[in-house]
Each structure stands twice: as C-alpha cells, then as structure tokens.
Amino acid sequence: MRIKSTTLAATIALAGLAACGDTVGEQAVIGGAVGAGAAAVTSGSVVTGAAVGAAGNLLYCELNPGKC
C-alpha cells in the first residue's frame, strides 16, 4: 500500500502538535523536526520547514499553554 505524501505530512504534523514539549527548547526542537519531516515528504525546503515548524509550535504552545 502506498501512502500519499500529503497524508503522511498531515500525520507527522498532527503527531508533532500532540507532543508539543514542556520547555521552550523542547517545543522548538519538536516543531522543527515535524516541520523538516513534513517538508522532506512533500519535497519542500527542509530548512524552511524546520524554521516554520519550530516557530509554529512555539507560537501554538505560547497561545495555548494548557494544551502543551
């Protein structure tokens, strides 16, 4: 069975949000890893994906502290 790259990217992104991290460092690393993984799967820029993922996870956890 072949999984579509968009389905895999969405799964990676959701997994990353489910595990935000407890500290700012963990949040940045987890978000960066999820962003880089999603970018790699969708043939995007891994560096840009990591930066966007890290920033997105940090912002999400800042705005929703009870969910991280």
Summary of the structure (lengths in Angstrom):
residues: 68
radius of gyration: 11.8
end to end distance: 33.6
largest distance: 38.6
contacts: 206
relative contact order: 0.18
helix: 78%
strand: 0%
